Amino acid sequence: MSVRVVVADDQTVVRDGLVTLLKLLPGIDVVAAASDGQEAVHLVAEHDPDVLLVDLRMPTMDGVEATRRVRAEHPRTEVVVLTTYSDDDSVLSALRAGARGFLTKDADAESIGRALEAAAAGQSILDADVQRRLIEGTAASSRPVAASDSGLTPRELEVLRLIAEGLSNTEIARHLVVSEATVKTHINHLFAKANLRDRAQAVAYAYRLGLA
């Protein structure tokens, strides 16, 4: 089934370009487009999309507040941020608000499509530069933890390491020669043990354990 998407960007040229681009991708269905965060929240309520693809800097209501509102009021809809800004404050604010993915606007169409599909499946994808910033910020503020003290099994640690390398569930299953269902079970267990909400937090935790 197609991933139903609402696009939000205050720049008309960028917004129209994104809509045109996404319509060319198989499996992506753009159901509406918004010019600010407030309109984005309204359109999410109206269309019940799988994913909101949102810019950060917009008038009336910015992308962070729109993300927070959508995740609180329409939890079935995931959020992927697509923005020019990848500074630490923007990244952390968006992730704390509940964004599943964070890409910069130099991402190609295929990368955006993968991020939307991953978000719809409850997975996180971060731009490489964004992931680096997140890890560096975690390194500066978090005390390292020994992997042996994490309470994770060797297999769960291996899955965590592969998540930190950016592999999807399908790629992890192929790498470990197990089923995707087995990978999901390992992920559920390690997320519960480490009190992790999503892959972004898992990447940061993998760094603290010395796995990334």
Buried (B, 14 or more C-beta within 10 A) or exposed (E): EBBBBBBBBBBEEBBEEBBEBBEEBEEBBBBBBBBBBBBBBBBBEEBEBBBBBBBBBBEEBBBBBBBBBBBEEBEEBBBBBBBEBBEEEBBBBBBEBBBBBBBBBEBEEEBBBBBBBBBBEEBBBBBEBBBEBBBEBBEEEEEEBEBEEBEBEEBBBBBBBBBBBBBBBEBBBEBBEBEBEBBBBBBEBBBEEBEBEBBBBBBBBBBBBEBB
